[in-house]
Amino acid sequence: MLADDIAQKIRSSFPDTEDVIVQYLSGYLVDDAGEEEDAFQIAGDILKSLAGDKLEALENLLLSLGDMLKEHFASRLQVRSGQKLMKLDKVMDMSKTQMSNTIALSEGVDLESINKGKASRVDVKKLEKQEAKLKAKIEKRARRDLYEGSKLLDAYKKQQSYEEMFMKINPLEAAAAAKNKSKDIHLPSVDVNFGSNRILSGATLTLAYGRRYGLIGRNGIGKSTLLRHIAMREISIPPHITILFVEQEIIGDDTRAVDAVLKADVWRDHLLKEQVALDAKLAELESEGDEKRVEDAKEELSARLAEVHARLAEMDAESGPARAAALLAGLGFDEADQQRPTKSFSGGWRMRLALARALFVKPSLLLLDEPTNHIDLNALAWLEDYLQTWSGTLLVVSHDRAFLDSVATDIIHQHSGRLDYYKGNFTQFYSTKTERDRNLRREYDTQMEYRKHLQAFIDRWRYNANRAAQAQMKIKILEKLPDLQPPEQEETETFRFPETEKISPPLLQLSEATFGYASDKIILEHVNFDVGLDSRIAMVGANGAGKSTLIKLLTGDLKPLSGHVNRNGRLRVGYFAQHHVDTLIPTMTPVQFLASKFPGKSEQEYRAHLGNFQISGMTGLQMIGTLSGGQKSRVAFSALSLQQPHVLLLDEPTNHLDIEGLDALMVALQKWNGGIIIISHDERFITAVAKELWVCGNKTVAKFYGDVQNYKNLIVNNVKKKP
């Protein structure tokens, strides 16, 4: 059959194509393609999505399909052209014919003739009213879906620059209007949707001015969506409250880093340019004499210049360069870096620039989304210290418990379409919530037992004449009991790394190793480092100090210029890169990815292994490109464990994991019997997993005798001592 031949042709060209798609395409081309459809165009679009970069194979396939279907399409066209309308000999008025429209349906009773003379019992007005309601409801639903789609499309088409967006969201009058007005936010009924997903339903949003809120919740619950809605004023925040949202890295260009920070305050930059223009116009008018027209113009310009000076004084514009330099220094930019163009920085450093810009603007409401993901422990220590003195309102999404403990004065827990508020930092929240959940569970269980007891009495004595009255009384008590909802189950996660077999030491050693990408640019010098099965080491230090370089020397990706790397011949090393997402293939499912890297197992075995890292059910069969950052991390960990490593080298493994996932990873690493070296900015993760702290800096690696908090205090004190 032609359909089978087409299916076979598609499979031979693209063997990885799912059978459902192959069957659909072959059936569509042979049987279902409509008269008006360009069948090849539609089939080509579908095949193009399967082909990826195999454009030559796609072109050859379409040519082959064209040859195969040429006769089939011609014969179908001939059949259709033969079916013509016939003209009747005379006109027939069907309304005057006596034949019933239903008589031909059966040989029995003519239903239409029987009912023709009877009056309908339907209330026509009510029917019309209900149909109008139904029609309005359907139209409203269609408009809603159209609005959600068109809004996203408009946002894509109308990509506004930072300056345009800033001036739109925070008009210049906002600062003047804020005088003597409360900057507290209290919105009693907030609904937030993303497409057809309901993020919040009737929630209360309360942000007191000067408080620092940590927003927490499971991955995918909609925390970032809520921040975006606030930032775009899609939630009705009072217009006199200025807002800034740090989400994406800045676009690199030739602007110097320090100038990029200064330009972040768009109105300051705008007013300074206006001041220069006004000064130039006044200088021109000075040379034009003393005519009344000139004097009037000078007076008008001078009045405007005075307004500009007053506005600049209000926003403390003069101190701008010094504040910008101090912010950049705190985030790890030295004096030379501050003069470099923004395009010369990597993505992580551009995120730091975006953070510095937001801190420089000092909005009434600052929104931060995972600010700790792109900074090292040194910059994190400075940021925690800086935010503790933040004068405005702060709303930050973070999975870093130590950061939330240090910065947050309140915690907002987003779940089940609502927002719950807790006073205190994360540790206090966790303690309060645990106690609250325990009490709710106790109250629920007690009531269930009481209900069970009442119901047992009623069932036993309801129909007994002597006890019927008592049974009725118990029924009334049962009906009056409050209807308690069962408390939400605490979601927990577990990761599991397979135990590694013992091998004799030494496992991995660096002896007097020196490395640099050029002989005059040495990064590490005379490093001695020993890794065993019992190693639990955390590497800390500023970005660029050589932490990742040391890891790559240990993995063998880099070779030292001098010195030695001693490695056990049986040693297997598992390496989790900071940008692990780059190693995953987005067009594959997690199961296919594991099968491509570690062939020889059944699909069920791969799915069971993914289940060890909470990739379960249909998630294992989704395209990796559609997964969240946390889910991609879990896929990377599952691939790592299949290597059955003796030593794990983990470079920022906590990025993208939510708090529950982070807890699961910590417990799994604590139980594992192999060696572990981690690079991380997460204080709690380091404290839970590592037994030793080593510092990269000044071209060397040395053990630090103290805990993470001691190290952070040292960093902050050093930054403050700098002039």
TORPA-424154 format. One record per residue (C-alpha): z, x negated, y; residue in one letter. Coordinates in steps of 0.1 Angstrom, whole numbers, padded with zeros to 4 digits, always signed. Each point is the difference from the previous one (the first is absolute). Layout:
TORPA-424154
ZXYA...
//
This chain:
TORPA-424154
+0000+0000+0000M-0007-0011+0036L+0036+0004+0011A+0012-0023-0028D-0027-0026+0009D+0012+0001+0037I+0036-0004-0011A-0008-0030-0022Q-0020-0016+0029K+0030+0004+0024I+0024-0014-0026R-0022-0031-0006S-0002-0007+0037S+0037+0006+0008F+0020-0002-0032P+0034+0005+0017D-0010+0035+0013T+0023+0028-0012E-0016+0023-0025D+0007+0031+0021V-0020-0014+0028I-0029-0010-0022V-0001+0035-0016Q+0001+0017+0034Y-0029-0021+0014L-0023+0004-0030S+0007+0038-0001G-0005+0003+0038Y-0034-0018+0000L-0014+0019-0030V+0014+0035+0004D+0020+0007+0032D-0018-0016+0029A-0009+0029+0024G-0034+0006+0015E+0010-0011+0035E+0020-0030-0011E-0012-0035+0002D+0013-0008-0035A-0007-0037+0002F+0018-0003+0033Q+0031+0016-0014I-0001-0019-0033A-0007-0032+0019G+0031+0005+0022D+0022+0005-0031I-0015-0030-0018L+0004-0021+0031K+0038+0005+0000S+0000-0012-0037L-0023-0030+0006A+0022-0019+0025G-0020-0032+0009D-0025+0004-0029K-0027+0014+0023L-0029-0015-0020E+0012+0017-0032A+0003+0033+0019L-0035-0002+0014E-0015-0007-0035N+0020+0029-0015L-0013+0024+0026L-0036-0011-0006L+0004+0005-0037S+0016+0035+0005L-0029+0009+0023G-0025-0008-0027D+0019+0019-0027M+0004+0031+0021L-0035+0002+0016K-0015+0023-0026E+0032+0021-0003H+0001+0007+0038F-0038+0008+0001A+0003+0026-0029S+0031+0016+0017R-0019+0003+0032L-0030+0016-0018Q+0023+0026-0016V+0016+0009+0033R-0033+0003+0018S-0012+0025-0027G+0029+0024+0007Q-0014+0022+0028K+0010+0032+0017L-0020+0031-0010M-0010+0027+0024K+0006+0036-0010L-0028+0026+0001D+0020+0024+0022K+0033-0001+0020V+0031+0012-0018M+0030+0013+0020D+0029-0008-0024M+0025+0020+0021S-0018+0033-0009K-0003-0006-0037T+0021+0022-0022Q+0006-0027-0026M+0036-0013-0001S+0005-0037+0006N+0024-0002-0030T-0018+0021-0025I-0020-0029-0014A+0032-0019-0008L+0007+0022-0031S-0012+0029-0019E+0032+0020+0007G+0015+0016+0031V-0016-0005+0035D+0030-0013+0018L-0016+0002+0035E-0010+0036-0005S+0035+0010-0011I+0018-0016+0029N-0026+0008+0027K+0016+0034+0009G+0036-0012+0000K+0018-0011+0031A+0014-0035+0000S+0038-0004+0000R-0001-0034+0017V+0015-0001+0035D-0030-0015+0018V+0020-0010+0031K+0026-0019-0021K-0028-0017-0020L-0018-0011+0032E+0033-0013+0014K+0007-0021-0031Q-0035-0013-0002E+0002-0010+0037A+0033-0019-0008K-0015-0017-0030L-0031-0010+0020K+0021-0014+0028A+0021-0020-0025K-0030-0015-0016I-0015-0009+0034E+0033-0016+0011K+0001-0021-0031R-0036-0011+0004A+0007-0009+0037R+0032-0019-0010R-0019-0021-0026D-0028-0006+0024L+0024-0011+0027Y+0017-0025-0022E-0033-0015-0011G-0015+0000+0035S+0031-0016+0016K-0002-0029-0024L-0037-0004+0006L+0005+0002+0038D+0027-0027-0002A-0024-0022-0019Y-0029+0006+0024K+0021-0003+0032K+0017-0033-0008Q+0018-0006+0033Q+0010-0035+0012S+0037-0009+0002Y-0002+0003+0038E-0015+0035+0000E+0025+0012-0026M+0029-0015+0018F-0009+0016+0034M-0006+0033-0017K+0033+0001-0020I+0021-0016+0027N-0013+0011+0035P+0012-0021+0030L+0020+0030+0013E+0021+0000-0032A+0023-0028+0012A+0005+0017+0034A+0005+0034-0016A+0027-0014-0024A+0025-0006+0029K+0031+0022-0005N-0015+0016-0031K+0014-0002-0035S-0020-0022-0024K+0016+0017-0031D-0024+0017-0023I+0010+0032-0018H-0027+0021-0017L+0015+0027-0022P-0031+0011-0020S-0026-0027-0008V-0029+0005-0024D-0022-0030-0009V-0031+0002-0022N-0024-0026-0012F-0032+0018-0011G+0013+0026-0024S+0032-0019-0008N+0032+0013+0016R+0021-0030+0012I+0027+0019+0019L+0008+0038+0001S+0024+0014+0026G+0018-0034+0003A+0022-0010+0029T-0009-0032+0018L+0029-0014+0020T-0001-0034+0017L+0028-0009+0024A-0010-0025+0027Y+0014-0035-0006G+0005+0006-0038R-0019-0020-0026R-0012+0021-0030Y-0012-0012-0034G-0024+0024-0016L+0001-0002-0038I-0016+0019-0029G-0021-0005-0031R-0035-0016+0002N-0026+0027+0009G+0026+0025+0015I-0017-0002+0034G+0022-0024+0021K-0030-0018+0016S-0018+0033+0006T+0031+0013+0018L+0000-0031+0022L-0037+0005+0009R+0006+0036+0009H+0028-0010+0023I-0021-0028+0015A-0030+0022+0007M+0023+0028+0014R-0012+0024-0026E+0037+0008-0002I+0010+0012+0034S+0021-0030+0013I+0010+0006+0037P-0028-0016+0022P+0024-0021+0020H+0010-0020-0031I-0023-0031-0005T-0010-0008-0036I-0015-0030-0017L-0008-0003-0037F-0006-0033-0018V-0022+0006-0030E-0030-0023+0000Q-0007-0036+0008E-0017-0006+0033I-0037-0008+0001I-0007-0037+0004G-0020-0012+0030D+0000-0029+0025D+0032+0013+0018T+0029-0024-0001R+0030+0012-0020A+0023+0000+0031V-0026+0020+0020D-0004+0025-0029A+0037+0007+0003V-0002+0003+0038L-0029+0024-0002K+0019+0023-0025A+0017+0016+0030D-0032+0017+0011V+0014+0014+0033W+0015-0033+0010R-0034-0017-0006D-0018+0029+0018H+0023-0002+0031L-0002-0038+0002L-0038+0002+0001K+0002+0028+0026E+0024-0022+0021Q-0025-0029-0001V-0029+0024+0010A+0021+0015+0029L+0009-0034+0013D-0036-0010+0000A-0011+0031+0019K+0027-0005+0026L-0011-0036+0005A-0035+0013+0006E+0011+0025+0025L+0020-0026+0020E-0033-0016+0010S-0017+0032+0011E+0018+0005+0033G+0024+0027+0014D-0021+0031-0001E+0018+0033-0008K-0020+0004-0032R+0011-0034-0012V+0036+0006+0010E+0001+0033-0019D-0015-0017-0031A+0026-0028+0003K+0028+0025+0003E-0012+0020-0030E-0004-0032-0021L+0034-0013+0011S+0017+0033-0010A-0016-0002-0034R+0010-0037-0004L+0036+0009+0008A-0001+0027-0028E-0015-0026-0024V+0028-0025+0009H+0027+0026-0005A-0014+0009-0035R-0003-0037-0010L+0036-0006+0011A+0012+0030-0020E-0016-0014-0032M+0013-0035+0007D-0036-0014+0000A+0010-0034+0014E+0020-0010-0031S-0029+0009-0023G-0012-0035-0009P+0035-0013-0008A+0008+0031-0021R-0033-0003-0019A+0006-0037-0008A+0035+0007-0012A-0011+0028-0023L-0028-0022-0015L+0024-0029-0005A+0024+0022-0018G-0028+0012-0024L-0010-0035-0008G-0027-0009+0025F+0006-0034+0016D-0014-0010+0034E-0033-0012-0014A-0004+0032-0021D+0006+0022+0031Q-0031-0016+0017Q-0023+0005-0031R-0025+0029+0000P+0010+0030-0021T-0031-0003-0022K+0014-0033-0014S+0030+0017-0016F+0002+0014-0035S+0007+0037-0007G+0038-0006-0004G+0003-0018+0033W-0021+0027+0018R+0026+0025-0013M+0027-0021+0017R-0021+0001+0032L-0002+0038-0003A+0038+0000-0004L+0005-0023+0030A-0022+0023+0021R+0021+0031-0009A+0033-0018+0008L-0015-0012+0033F-0009+0036+0012V+0035+0013-0007K-0009+0037-0005P+0026+0027-0001S-0008+0006-0037L-0012-0029-0021L-0015+0008-0034L-0002-0028-0026L-0016+0003-0035D+0012-0026-0025E+0004-0028+0027P+0016-0024-0025T-0032-0001-0023N-0018-0026+0021H+0027-0023+0012I+0020-0028-0016D+0038-0002-0002L+0003-0021+0032N-0019+0026+0021A+0019+0028-0018L+0034-0015+0010A-0012-0001+0036W-0014+0035-0001L+0032+0015-0014E+0020-0017+0027D-0024+0012+0027Y-0001+0036-0011L+0038+0003-0001Q-0002-0001+0038T-0030+0024+0003W+0008+0023+0029S-0024+0028-0009G-0004+0022-0031T-0013-0017-0032L-0015+0018-0030L-0008-0025-0028V-0014+0004-0035V+0012-0028-0023S+0009-0006-0036H+0021-0031+0009D+0036+0011-0004R+0014-0031+0017A-0022+0006+0030F+0011+0037+0002L+0036-0011-0004D-0003-0024+0029S-0021+0022+0024V+0005+0037-0008A+0027+0021+0016T-0012+0031-0018D-0021+0008-0031I-0025+0028-0004I-0008+0009-0036H-0034+0017-0004Q-0003+0021-0031H-0011+0035-0013S-0017+0007+0033G+0031-0005+0021R+0020-0026+0019L+0037-0007-0008D+0021-0020+0025Y+0028-0025-0007Y+0021-0020+0024K+0003-0038-0007G-0023-0026-0016N-0016+0001-0034F+0031-0010-0020T+0020+0027+0017Q-0028+0025-0006F-0002-0009-0037Y+0038+0004-0004S+0000+0033+0019T-0030+0014-0019K+0013-0011-0034T+0033+0018+0008E-0018+0031+0013R-0023+0002-0030D+0030-0005-0023R+0019+0029+0017N-0031+0023-0001L-0005-0007-0037R+0037+0007-0007R-0001+0032+0020E-0032+0011-0017Y+0013-0008-0035D+0033+0018+0007T-0018+0031+0012Q-0023+0000-0031M+0030-0002-0023E+0016+0029+0019Y-0032+0021-0002R-0002-0008-0037K+0036+0012-0005H-0006+0032+0020L-0032+0007-0019Q+0017-0005-0033A+0027+0025+0009F-0026+0026+0012I-0021-0004-0031D+0030+0005-0023R+0018+0029+0017W-0027+0019+0020R-0004+0028-0025Y+0037+0002-0011N+0016+0031+0015A+0034-0018+0005N-0015-0030+0018R-0031+0015+0017A+0018+0002+0035A+0010-0037-0003Q-0036-0009-0010A-0014+0019+0030Q+0024-0019+0023M-0012-0033-0015K-0036+0011+0007I+0008+0005+0037K+0017-0034+0002I-0030-0016-0017L-0024+0017+0025E+0020-0012+0030K+0001-0037-0011L-0022-0022+0023P-0033-0010-0014D+0002-0038-0003L-0031-0021-0005Q+0003-0028-0026P+0004-0034+0018P-0030-0022+0001E-0001-0025-0028Q+0003-0036+0013E-0033-0016-0008E+0004-0034-0017T-0025-0026-0011E+0000-0027-0025T-0021-0032-0004F+0000-0021-0031R-0012-0035-0006F-0003-0011-0036P+0024-0028-0011E-0016-0034+0000T+0004-0025-0029E+0020-0032+0006K-0018-0033+0006I+0016-0034+0003S+0004-0015+0035P-0013-0014+0023P-0021+0031+0008L-0013-0008+0035L+0008-0029+0023Q-0012-0014+0033L+0008-0037+0004S-0005-0016+0035E-0029+0024+0006A-0018-0002+0033T-0027+0025+0011F-0022+0007+0030G-0035+0014+0005Y-0008-0032+0018A+0017-0034-0001S+0010+0003+0036D+0013+0036-0004K+0028-0003-0026I+0018+0033-0008I+0024-0011-0027L+0013-0036-0005E+0020-0016-0028H+0010+0033-0016V+0022+0000-0032N+0003+0034-0016F+0010+0010-0036D-0006+0034-0016V+0017+0011-0033G+0004+0033-0019L+0033+0005+0017D-0013-0006+0035S+0006+0028+0026R-0013-0015+0032I-0008+0016+0034A-0022-0019+0024M+0005+0007+0038V-0014-0015+0032G-0024+0008+0028A-0036+0010-0006N-0021-0031-0004G+0029-0022-0011A-0016-0004-0035G+0016+0027-0022K-0032+0013-0014S-0014-0035-0002T+0029-0010-0022L-0007+0030-0023I-0036-0009-0003K+0010-0036-0009L+0021+0015-0028L-0028+0023-0013T-0024-0029+0000G-0024+0016+0026D+0006-0030+0022L+0004-0037-0009K+0024-0024+0018P-0015-0029+0020L+0027-0021-0015S+0029+0004-0024G+0000+0019-0033H+0001+0035-0014V+0015+0000-0035N-0008+0032-0020R+0009+0010-0036N-0032+0005-0020G+0013+0034-0013R+0011+0013+0034L-0015+0033+0012R+0005+0008+0037V-0003+0035+0015G-0010+0000+0037Y+0004+0031+0022F-0019-0008+0032A+0010+0014+0034Q-0034+0017+0003H+0000+0013-0036H-0023+0029+0009V-0029-0025+0004D+0003-0008-0038T-0004+0036-0011L-0034+0016-0005I+0000+0033+0021P-0028+0016-0021T+0019-0003-0032M+0029+0020-0013T+0033-0018-0009P-0008+0004-0037V-0035-0015+0004Q+0014-0028+0022F+0025-0010-0027L-0026+0003-0027A-0024-0023+0019S+0027-0026+0006K+0018+0003-0034F-0024+0014-0026P+0009+0010-0035G+0024+0030+0004K-0006+0037-0002S+0000+0023+0030E+0033+0015-0011Q+0016-0035-0001E-0012-0008+0035Y+0013+0033+0013R+0033-0006-0017A+0003-0034+0016H-0009+0014+0035L+0028+0025-0007G+0025-0029+0000N-0008-0003+0038F-0001+0037+0008Q-0038+0004-0002I+0001+0030-0022S-0021+0032-0008G-0033+0003+0017M+0008-0028+0026T-0011-0025-0027G-0034+0016+0000L-0005+0002+0038Q-0022-0026+0018M+0022-0028+0013I-0016+0004+0035G+0016+0035+0002T+0036-0013-0008L+0027-0006+0026S+0012-0035+0009G+0031+0005-0022G-0021+0012-0030Q-0023-0030+0004K+0030-0023-0001S+0011+0016-0032R-0034-0005-0016V+0002-0037+0011A+0034-0004-0016F-0012+0016-0033S-0029-0025-0001A+0024-0028+0007L+0023+0009-0029S-0029+0001-0025L-0004-0037+0006Q+0035-0003-0017Q+0010-0028+0025P+0028-0024-0003H+0003-0004+0038V-0007+0026+0027L-0011-0011+0035L+0003+0030+0023L-0014-0002+0036D+0013+0029+0020E+0002+0024-0029P+0020+0027+0019T-0028+0009+0024N-0012+0036-0006H+0028+0009-0025L+0023+0028+0010D+0038-0003-0004I+0000+0015-0035E-0028-0024-0011G+0018-0029+0016L+0032+0008-0019D-0020+0003-0033A-0016-0035+0006L+0034-0016+0008M+0016+0014-0031V-0030-0011-0022A+0001-0036+0014L+0038-0002-0005Q-0004+0009-0037K-0030-0022-0006W+0006-0034-0017N-0027-0021+0016G-0001-0022+0032G-0005+0017+0034I-0011-0014+0033I-0003+0025+0029I-0013-0001+0036I+0015+0030+0018S+0013+0012+0033H+0021+0027-0017D+0037-0011+0002E+0012+0025-0026R-0027-0010-0024F+0007-0037+0004I+0038+0005-0004T-0005+0021-0032A-0025-0022-0018V+0004-0036+0012A+0029-0024-0007K-0014-0028+0022E-0014-0001+0035L-0026-0027+0009W-0013-0005+0035V-0036-0011+0009C-0002-0019+0033G-0008-0033+0016N-0024-0008-0029K+0027+0001-0026T+0018+0024-0023V+0038-0002-0002A+0028+0021-0015K+0020+0021+0025F+0037+0002-0007Y+0008+0035+0011G-0012+0036-0004D-0029+0018+0017V+0022+0014+0028Q+0012-0035+0009N-0036-0011+0002Y-0010+0029+0022K+0029-0007+0024N-0011-0036+0002L-0036+0011+0009I+0012+0024+0027V+0023-0025+0016N-0027-0027+0001N-0024+0025+0017V+0026+0009+0026K+0008-0037+0008K-0037-0006+0009K-0006+0001+0038P
//
